[in-house]
């Protein structure tokens, strides 16, 4: 069961802290905040009981010590990162649940007429069977507010609800109590939408009220237990073990899948591009499932990891179990580290050998000299010295490839004598003329 507190803070520091404290008192594992305050100068707003992921108009706070693993899906909210935070959460033994914190309102600073949150591809954001959208939607509709007289800005979210099979978790009670020019009113604009049952949805009043004109909302959603088979889920393929015949068969299968697929041109829409990307990903996974061996990706899935390192790692663990702090264990550990360094060096060398053309500069930032290596300062023709590695690199580049100054001519330095022939007389003169 996932318990969440949802609140619009109206940019108030006190009401934000009050909502976070409510999360602690109610033992909520997540707190959704809309319109949080801005951090005060260099001092950021934090809370000892929460790990807060901040955007300009939404904050998502994860309760520390709750056992909840949270992964922020920034690629899903690209284009509306200030107004949307999508987070995948899970506990051990439970399936992934995606919770999305939303503030749907125009951004007056940019002057754009369209609300940023509506630019997203919500079919891509919503995870089938395990997604909750919650926040301040600033929309008025009879579908979630029985007191609504005039529908405003509601068509978009009504379409999202219908297209993705979402259920409205609200129970009809007002979530926004407003006062304007001596007039008072109430409406439902803070919504909780989900494609799985909301077990509990309620408004926390009295002791938990913060002073904001929005109510403090608490909701709970059930999470399915992870089936035993899911522990062996495949997240990768062993491409190195594929033969040439396998690669040819995979290419042939890919062409057959693409035969009946319509080609996109330069005039396709953004949604069509997203659909095409999703299809390409699914088609590629289908081909690899059929032609490549499935593997699980773990912390040891490194390019330099090989059978020798695996065996030496077993030897280290074996020696440690037999005798702690023994010479044999230390020797086994040293051999393991040596094998890792050698494998990394070989992998790095093979990687550099594949560079062609301008790609050789890709390795340059990773090939700096080791700390502690010294080299005399370089001096150019103008008498300017270069001491650091970066200064020397720039000087050598400038001297080797000088800028083109049109017809301006440079006076070349006098030639040396390194190219002249060395004779016995010249050697004798050099030795005895000191």
C-alpha positions as CSV (number, residue, x, y, z in Angstrom):
1,X,0.0,0.0,0.0
2,X,1.3,3.4,-1.0
3,X,0.1,6.4,1.0
4,X,0.5,9.9,-0.5
5,X,-0.2,13.5,0.8
6,X,-1.2,16.0,-1.9
7,X,-1.3,19.7,-1.4
8,X,-1.1,23.1,-3.2
9,X,1.2,25.3,-1.1
10,X,0.5,28.7,-2.7
11,X,4.3,29.5,-2.5
12,X,4.2,29.6,1.2
13,X,7.2,28.3,3.2
14,X,5.0,27.7,6.3
15,X,2.3,25.8,4.5
16,X,5.0,23.7,2.7
17,X,6.6,22.7,6.0
18,X,3.1,22.0,7.4
19,X,2.3,19.6,4.5
20,X,5.7,17.8,5.0
21,X,5.0,17.5,8.7
22,X,1.5,16.1,7.9
23,X,3.2,13.5,5.8
24,X,5.3,12.4,8.8
25,X,2.3,12.3,11.2
26,X,0.2,10.4,8.7
27,X,3.1,8.0,7.9
28,X,2.9,8.8,4.2
29,X,5.8,7.6,2.0
30,X,5.3,10.3,-0.6
31,X,4.3,14.0,-0.5
32,X,3.2,15.8,-3.7
33,X,3.5,19.6,-3.5
34,X,2.3,22.1,-6.1
35,X,3.4,25.8,-6.2
36,X,6.1,25.4,-3.5
37,X,8.1,28.4,-2.3
38,X,11.3,29.4,-3.9
39,X,14.5,28.6,-2.0
40,X,15.5,31.6,0.0
41,X,18.7,33.0,-1.5
42,X,21.6,30.5,-1.0
43,X,19.6,28.6,1.7
44,X,17.6,25.7,0.3
45,X,14.4,24.4,1.9
46,X,14.8,20.8,3.2
47,X,13.2,18.4,5.7
48,X,15.1,15.8,7.7
49,X,12.3,13.2,7.1
50,X,12.1,13.6,3.3
51,X,14.3,13.4,0.2
52,X,12.8,16.2,-1.9
53,X,13.0,16.3,-5.7
54,X,12.5,19.9,-6.7
55,X,11.2,21.6,-9.8
56,X,10.1,25.2,-10.1
57,X,6.4,24.5,-9.7
58,X,6.2,21.0,-8.3
59,X,8.1,19.1,-5.5
60,X,8.0,15.4,-4.8
61,X,9.2,14.3,-1.4
62,X,10.1,10.7,-0.7
63,X,10.1,9.6,3.0
64,X,13.6,8.5,4.1
65,X,13.8,5.1,5.6
66,X,10.6,3.9,4.0
67,X,12.3,1.2,2.0
68,X,11.0,2.9,-1.1
69,X,13.2,2.9,-4.2
70,X,12.4,5.9,-6.3
71,X,13.6,6.5,-9.9
72,X,12.8,9.9,-11.5
73,X,11.9,9.5,-15.1
74,X,13.1,12.8,-16.5
75,X,12.8,11.7,-20.1
76,X,9.0,11.4,-19.8
77,X,8.6,15.0,-18.6
78,X,11.0,16.6,-21.1
79,X,9.5,19.9,-22.2
80,X,7.5,20.4,-19.0
81,X,10.1,19.6,-16.3
82,X,9.1,22.7,-14.3
83,X,5.5,21.4,-14.0
84,X,5.7,17.6,-14.0
85,X,7.7,15.1,-12.1
86,X,7.2,11.4,-13.1
87,X,8.7,8.9,-10.6
88,X,8.8,5.1,-10.6
89,X,8.6,3.7,-7.1
90,X,8.8,0.2,-5.7
91,X,9.5,-1.8,-2.6
92,X,11.2,-5.2,-2.5
93,X,8.8,-7.8,-3.7
94,X,6.4,-5.3,-5.3
95,X,5.8,-4.3,-8.8
96,X,6.8,-0.8,-10.1
97,X,4.3,2.0,-9.6
98,X,4.5,5.2,-11.5
99,X,3.3,8.4,-9.7
100,X,3.2,11.7,-11.6
101,X,3.1,15.1,-9.8
102,X,1.4,17.7,-12.0
103,X,0.8,21.4,-11.9
104,X,-1.2,22.3,-15.0
105,X,-1.2,26.1,-15.5
106,X,0.2,28.6,-18.0
107,X,3.7,29.9,-17.4
108,X,3.3,33.7,-17.4
109,X,7.1,34.2,-17.6
110,X,7.4,32.7,-21.0
111,X,4.2,34.1,-22.4
112,X,3.2,30.9,-24.1
113,X,-0.6,30.3,-24.4
114,X,-0.3,26.5,-24.1
115,X,0.2,24.9,-20.7
116,X,3.5,23.1,-20.6
117,X,2.0,19.9,-19.1
118,X,-0.2,19.5,-22.1
119,X,2.8,19.3,-24.5
120,X,3.7,15.8,-23.2
121,X,2.8,12.5,-24.8
122,X,0.6,11.2,-22.0
123,X,0.1,7.8,-23.6
124,X,3.9,7.3,-23.2
125,X,3.9,8.7,-19.6
126,X,1.2,6.5,-18.3
127,X,2.3,3.0,-17.4
128,X,-0.4,0.5,-18.1
129,X,-1.8,-1.0,-14.9
130,X,0.2,1.0,-12.5
131,X,0.1,4.8,-12.8
132,X,-1.4,7.6,-10.7
133,X,-1.6,11.2,-11.9
134,X,-2.2,13.7,-9.1
135,X,-1.9,17.5,-8.6
136,X,-3.5,20.8,-9.3
137,X,-5.1,20.5,-12.8
138,X,-6.9,23.9,-12.8
139,X,-9.8,22.5,-14.8
140,X,-13.5,22.6,-14.2
141,X,-15.7,19.8,-15.3
142,X,-19.0,18.1,-14.2
143,X,-17.2,14.8,-14.4
144,X,-15.3,15.5,-11.2
145,X,-17.2,18.5,-9.8
146,X,-21.0,18.2,-9.4
147,X,-21.2,21.9,-8.6
148,X,-19.6,22.9,-11.9
149,X,-21.8,25.3,-13.9
150,X,-19.4,26.1,-16.8
151,X,-16.7,23.8,-18.0
152,X,-13.3,25.4,-18.5
153,X,-10.1,23.9,-20.0
154,X,-11.4,20.4,-19.2
155,X,-11.5,18.8,-22.7
156,X,-7.8,17.9,-22.7
157,X,-7.8,16.0,-19.4
158,X,-11.2,14.4,-20.2
159,X,-9.5,13.0,-23.3
160,X,-6.5,11.7,-21.4
161,X,-8.9,10.0,-18.9
162,X,-10.9,8.3,-21.7
163,X,-7.9,7.3,-23.9
164,X,-6.0,5.7,-21.1
165,X,-8.8,4.2,-19.0
166,X,-8.2,6.4,-15.9
167,X,-10.5,6.5,-13.0
168,X,-11.2,9.7,-10.9
169,X,-10.3,9.1,-7.3
170,X,-12.0,12.2,-6.0
171,X,-15.3,11.8,-4.1
172,X,-16.8,15.1,-5.2
173,X,-15.9,17.2,-2.2
174,X,-14.4,20.6,-3.0
175,X,-10.6,20.9,-2.9
176,X,-10.3,24.6,-3.6
177,X,-12.0,27.3,-1.5
178,X,-11.6,30.7,-3.0
179,X,-12.4,34.3,-2.2
180,X,-12.4,37.1,-4.9
181,X,-13.8,40.6,-4.5
182,X,-16.0,39.7,-1.5
183,X,-17.2,36.6,-3.3
184,X,-16.6,33.1,-2.1
185,X,-16.7,29.8,-3.9
186,X,-15.6,26.2,-4.0
187,X,-14.5,23.9,-6.7
188,X,-12.7,20.7,-7.5
189,X,-9.4,21.3,-9.3
190,X,-7.0,19.1,-7.3
191,X,-7.5,15.7,-8.9
192,X,-6.2,12.1,-8.4
193,X,-6.4,10.0,-11.5
194,X,-5.3,6.4,-11.7
195,X,-5.6,3.3,-13.9
196,X,-5.8,1.1,-10.8
197,X,-8.2,1.3,-7.9
198,X,-7.6,4.1,-5.3
199,X,-8.2,2.3,-2.0
200,X,-8.7,5.5,0.0
201,X,-9.2,9.1,-0.9
202,X,-10.0,11.8,1.8
203,X,-9.5,15.4,2.7
204,X,-7.6,16.1,5.9
205,X,-9.1,19.0,7.8
206,X,-8.9,20.7,11.2
207,X,-5.5,19.7,12.7
208,X,-3.9,19.2,9.3
209,X,-5.1,22.3,7.5
210,X,-2.2,24.6,6.5
211,X,-4.0,27.9,5.7
212,X,-3.8,27.5,2.0
213,X,-7.0,27.9,0.0
214,X,-6.4,24.3,-1.2
215,X,-7.3,21.3,0.9
216,X,-4.7,18.8,2.1
217,X,-5.5,15.5,0.4
218,X,-4.5,12.0,1.4
219,X,-4.9,8.9,-0.8
220,X,-3.8,5.3,-0.9
221,X,-3.2,3.0,-3.8
222,X,-2.6,-0.7,-3.7
223,X,0.5,-2.3,-5.2
224,X,0.6,-5.8,-6.7
225,X,3.1,-8.3,-5.4
226,X,5.8,-9.2,-7.8
227,X,5.4,-12.6,-9.2
228,X,8.2,-15.1,-8.8
229,X,8.8,-15.2,-12.5
230,X,9.4,-11.4,-12.5
231,X,12.6,-11.9,-10.6
232,X,14.1,-13.5,-13.7
233,X,13.0,-10.8,-16.0
234,X,15.2,-10.2,-19.0
235,X,16.7,-6.8,-19.4
236,X,19.4,-7.5,-22.0
237,X,20.8,-9.8,-24.7
238,X,24.2,-11.4,-25.2
239,X,25.1,-9.9,-28.6
240,X,28.7,-11.0,-28.4
241,X,27.6,-14.7,-28.6
242,X,25.6,-14.2,-31.8
243,X,27.1,-15.8,-34.9
244,X,27.1,-14.3,-38.4
245,X,24.1,-16.6,-39.3
246,X,22.2,-15.3,-36.3
247,X,22.9,-11.7,-37.3
248,X,21.8,-12.3,-40.9
249,X,18.6,-14.0,-39.6
250,X,17.9,-11.1,-37.2
251,X,18.4,-8.6,-40.0
252,X,16.0,-10.6,-42.3
253,X,13.4,-10.7,-39.5
254,X,13.7,-7.0,-38.9
255,X,13.1,-6.3,-42.6
256,X,10.0,-8.5,-42.6
257,X,8.6,-6.7,-39.6
258,X,9.2,-3.3,-41.3
259,X,7.6,-4.3,-44.6
260,X,4.0,-3.5,-43.6
261,X,5.1,-0.4,-41.7
262,X,4.2,3.0,-43.4
263,X,7.3,5.2,-44.0
264,X,7.3,8.6,-42.2
265,X,8.1,11.7,-44.1
266,X,9.3,15.2,-42.9
267,X,5.7,16.4,-42.4
268,X,4.9,13.8,-39.7
269,X,3.6,15.1,-36.4
270,X,5.3,14.8,-33.0
271,X,2.9,12.1,-31.9
272,X,3.6,10.1,-35.0
273,X,7.4,10.3,-34.3
274,X,6.7,9.1,-30.7
275,X,4.6,6.2,-32.0
276,X,7.4,5.3,-34.5
277,X,10.0,5.3,-31.8
278,X,7.9,3.1,-29.6
279,X,7.3,0.7,-32.5
280,X,11.1,0.6,-33.3
281,X,11.9,-0.3,-29.7
282,X,9.2,-3.1,-29.6
283,X,10.3,-4.5,-33.0
284,X,14.0,-4.5,-32.0
285,X,13.1,-6.3,-28.7
286,X,11.1,-8.9,-30.6
287,X,14.0,-9.6,-33.0
288,X,16.5,-9.9,-30.2
289,X,14.2,-12.1,-28.2
290,X,14.0,-14.5,-31.2
291,X,17.7,-14.5,-32.2
292,X,19.9,-13.6,-29.1
293,X,20.4,-15.2,-25.8
294,X,18.6,-13.4,-23.0
295,X,20.7,-12.2,-20.0
296,X,20.2,-10.2,-16.8
297,X,22.1,-7.0,-16.4
298,X,23.6,-6.6,-13.0
299,X,26.4,-4.6,-11.3
300,X,29.0,-6.9,-12.8
301,X,27.8,-6.4,-16.4
302,X,30.9,-4.5,-17.5
303,X,32.6,-4.7,-20.9
304,X,35.9,-5.6,-19.2
305,X,34.4,-8.4,-17.0
306,X,35.6,-11.8,-18.2
307,X,35.9,-15.4,-17.1
308,X,39.4,-14.8,-15.6
309,X,38.2,-12.0,-13.3
310,X,35.1,-14.1,-12.3
311,X,37.4,-17.0,-11.3
312,X,39.8,-14.8,-9.4
313,X,36.9,-13.1,-7.6
314,X,35.8,-16.6,-6.4
315,X,39.3,-17.3,-5.1
316,X,39.3,-14.1,-3.1
317,X,36.0,-14.9,-1.5
318,X,37.2,-18.5,-0.8
319,X,40.4,-17.3,0.9
320,X,38.5,-14.8,3.0
321,X,36.2,-17.5,4.2
322,X,39.0,-19.8,5.1
323,X,41.4,-17.3,6.8
324,X,40.7,-13.7,7.5
325,X,43.6,-11.3,6.9
326,X,45.9,-14.1,5.6
327,X,48.7,-13.6,3.1
328,X,46.9,-15.9,0.7
329,X,43.8,-13.7,0.8
330,X,45.9,-10.6,0.2
331,X,47.7,-12.2,-2.7
332,X,44.4,-13.3,-4.2
333,X,43.1,-9.8,-3.9
334,X,46.2,-8.3,-5.5
335,X,45.9,-10.8,-8.4
336,X,42.2,-9.9,-8.9
337,X,43.0,-6.1,-9.0
338,X,45.8,-6.8,-11.5
339,X,43.5,-8.8,-13.8
340,X,40.9,-6.0,-13.7
341,X,43.5,-3.4,-14.6
342,X,44.8,-5.5,-17.4
343,X,41.3,-6.1,-18.8
344,X,40.4,-2.5,-18.6
345,X,43.7,-1.5,-20.3
346,X,43.0,-4.0,-23.1
347,X,39.4,-2.8,-23.5
348,X,40.6,0.8,-23.7
349,X,43.2,0.0,-26.3
350,X,40.7,-1.9,-28.4
351,X,38.3,1.0,-28.1
352,X,40.9,3.5,-29.3
353,X,41.9,1.3,-32.3
354,X,38.4,1.7,-33.7
355,X,38.6,5.5,-34.0
356,X,38.6,7.0,-37.5
357,X,39.0,10.6,-38.6
358,X,37.7,13.3,-36.2
359,X,36.6,10.7,-33.7
360,X,40.1,10.4,-32.3
361,X,39.5,13.6,-30.4
362,X,36.8,11.8,-28.4
363,X,39.4,10.0,-26.3
364,X,41.5,13.1,-25.8
365,X,39.8,14.3,-22.5
366,X,40.4,10.9,-21.0
367,X,44.0,10.7,-21.9
368,X,45.5,13.4,-19.7
369,X,48.9,12.7,-18.1
370,X,48.9,11.2,-14.7
371,X,49.1,13.4,-11.7
372,X,52.7,13.8,-10.6
373,X,54.2,13.7,-14.1
374,X,56.4,16.8,-14.7
375,X,57.4,18.5,-17.9
376,X,59.4,21.6,-18.4
377,X,57.4,24.7,-19.4
378,X,57.1,25.5,-23.1
379,X,57.8,28.9,-24.6
380,X,56.4,30.1,-27.9
381,X,57.9,32.6,-30.3
382,X,56.4,35.6,-28.5
383,X,58.0,34.5,-25.2
384,X,54.7,33.4,-23.6
385,X,55.1,30.4,-21.3
386,X,52.8,27.4,-20.9
387,X,53.0,25.5,-17.6
388,X,49.8,23.4,-17.2
389,X,48.9,20.5,-19.4
390,X,45.9,22.4,-20.9
391,X,48.1,25.5,-21.7
392,X,50.7,23.3,-23.4
393,X,48.1,21.5,-25.5
394,X,46.6,24.9,-26.7
395,X,50.1,26.3,-27.4
396,X,51.1,23.2,-29.5
397,X,47.8,23.3,-31.4
398,X,48.2,27.0,-32.1
399,X,51.8,26.6,-33.3
400,X,51.0,23.5,-35.4
401,X,47.8,24.9,-37.0
402,X,48.2,28.8,-37.0
403,X,45.1,30.8,-38.0
404,X,45.0,32.0,-41.6
405,X,45.7,35.8,-41.6
406,X,45.4,36.3,-45.3
407,X,48.6,37.6,-47.0
408,X,50.4,38.2,-43.7
409,X,53.8,36.6,-43.6
410,X,55.6,35.2,-40.7
411,X,59.4,35.4,-40.2
412,X,60.5,31.9,-39.8
413,X,63.0,31.1,-37.0
414,X,66.6,30.3,-38.1
415,X,67.2,26.7,-39.1
416,X,69.0,24.4,-36.8
417,X,71.8,21.9,-37.5
418,X,70.1,18.7,-36.5
419,X,69.9,17.6,-40.1
420,X,73.6,18.0,-40.8
421,X,75.9,14.9,-40.9
422,X,77.7,14.1,-37.7
423,X,81.5,13.4,-38.3
424,X,84.3,12.3,-36.0
425,X,85.8,15.8,-36.1
426,X,82.5,17.4,-35.0
427,X,82.2,14.9,-32.1
428,X,85.8,15.6,-31.0
429,X,85.2,19.4,-31.1
430,X,82.1,19.0,-29.0
431,X,83.9,16.9,-26.4
432,X,87.1,18.9,-25.9
433,X,85.7,22.4,-26.4
434,X,84.0,22.5,-23.0
